[in-house]
Amino acid sequence: MTKDLFGRHRAVLPDWLALYYEDPLEITHGEGRHVWDAAGNKYLDFFGGILTTMTAHALPEVTKAVTEQAGRIIHSSTLYLNRPMVELAERVAHVSGIPDARVFFTTSGTEANDTALLLATAHRRSNTILAMRNSYHGRSFSAVGITGNRGWSPTSLTPLQTLYVHGGVRTRGPYAHLDDRAFIDACVADLEDLLGHTRAPAALIAEPVQGVGGFTSPPDGLYAAFREVLHERGILWIADEVQTGWGRTGEHFWGWQAHGRSGPPDIVTFAKGIGNGMSIGGVIARAEIMNCLDANSISTFGGTQVTMAAGLANLSYLLEHDLQGNARRVGGLLIERLRGVAAQVPHVREVRGRGLMIGVELTRPGTDEAAPEAASTVLEEARAGGLLIGKGGGHSTSVLRIAPPMSLTVAEAEEGAAILDRALRSI
C-alpha cells in the first residue's frame, strides 16, 4: 500500500520535494508524543513535523477548539472583523516584549519572513539585507535570496542585495578557535567593516538558533552586540523565531532573549509550533514599522478563524502547563544523556542545543569532514528502533535534528536516547 502511494507521489509531485527514508513513511495518526504508520508501526516522535507539533499530537484542547470553530465558521478573510484573530493577536503582542506591538498573521514561516522583508525595506527605503552565513529563512523567492545555506538555495536570482555576516556557527569558520568574548568581538568587527563598504542596509535577519543549518548558535550576547552597531545606524533587527519561539529553547520564551540586553528586536517572525500543526505564521513589529506600508493589503488565509482557534487553545495549554519549563528540564536531561552516548561514538563531533532543540553533528572520525552517509544510516536505524528524528546542517546534511513535542516526559526522553544510542553505535 505504501509503495503504491510512493509511486503515485513520484508521478504527480516535484522531484525536489524531499522524502525521508529509503522506504518512505506514511504517518496515519498520532497521540501525545507518538505516531503510527500505515502498517501499524508505532514511533516515538522526536521531530514533530519539523518542530510544528509543539505541544502534542491530537491534543484534546486543540482538537476541541478546531472542531467547535469549524462548526461555526472556518474562514472569512481579513476583510471582516475576526474575533479569534484579534484575541490571538492580543496575546501574541503581550508575550512578544515589543512595545506598541502590532501583529500580522500569515500561513507559514516563509510568508512571515517575506512580510518582514517587505516591512523592513519599505520602512528603510533600502533593498540591502544583512543575513547570517548558514541561515535558512524559507522557500519563497525573496526568502531564498537571503538564505545563507547552499543546500537550500536553488537560485542566485533575488530582488535583494544580500550581505552575509559571520557568527551564526560557533564551532566552525575563521573565529572558531577564539573564546566566546573574542568570538563576539571579531564578529562585531567584521560587521562594522562590512557596513563601511555598503550603503545603509534595511535590516539584519537572524535565527537565534539556526534550524535547517543544524541547530547551531552563537555565544549569548552576539546579537545584542550586533544590535548596538545596527541601532547607531538605524538598521532594523529581525529575529526569525519560526523554530525557536514559544519556549522551545527552555531558558527563554523567545530565542532573542539570550541576547536581550539591548532590548527586543524591531521585528519578530513566528510560525510552526504556535498552531500545533495548523498553518499559522506571523510578524510582530512596532506600530511605526508595521504601519509603514502606503498601499492596500489583505490576507486571504492568514488569520482564518479555525487556525486562530487552534493557536489560542495551543498557546493557553503551553502557558498553563509550563511547557517552557518542561523543555528546560527534560531537554537538559536529554542533552546530557546524548553527550554521554556521544563520548563513545567516534563519528560524533558535537552534541549541542538548548531545551528541546538538540543537534548531533556527525563527521568522519578524527576530522571535521561532514558525514552525511552516517547521518542517513542513523536516521534509518532510529526508525527501525521506533524513533523518528530529522537531519540538516550547513556543511552537508550531517546533523541529526532532535525536537520532540515540548510535553515530552523523562521516561520518553530516556527511551529515545536509548534508541539513538543503538542507532549511533550502528554506524
Protein Blocks (a to p, Z undefined) as FASTA:
>chain_A
ZZmmmmmmmmmmcfklccehjbacddfbdehjbccdfkopacddfkgnnolammbghifk
lmmmmmmmmmmombgbjmbccfklmmmmmmmmmmnopahiacdddfbfklmmmmmmmmmm
mmnopabdcddehiaebjbfklmmmccbfklmcbfbdfbdcdddehjamkgcjklmpcfk
lmmmmmmmmmmmmmmmcccdfbdcddfbacknoopacdehklmmmmmmmmmnopacdddf
klmgghlnomambfklmmmmnopafbdcdehjlnoopacddddddfklmmmpccdcddfk
gopaklmmmmmmmmmmmmmnommlmmmmmmmmmmmmmmmmmmmmmklmbdcdehjadcdd
dddehiabdcfklmmmmmmmmmmnopacddedjeopabccddddfkbcfklmmmmmmmmm
mmmmmZZ
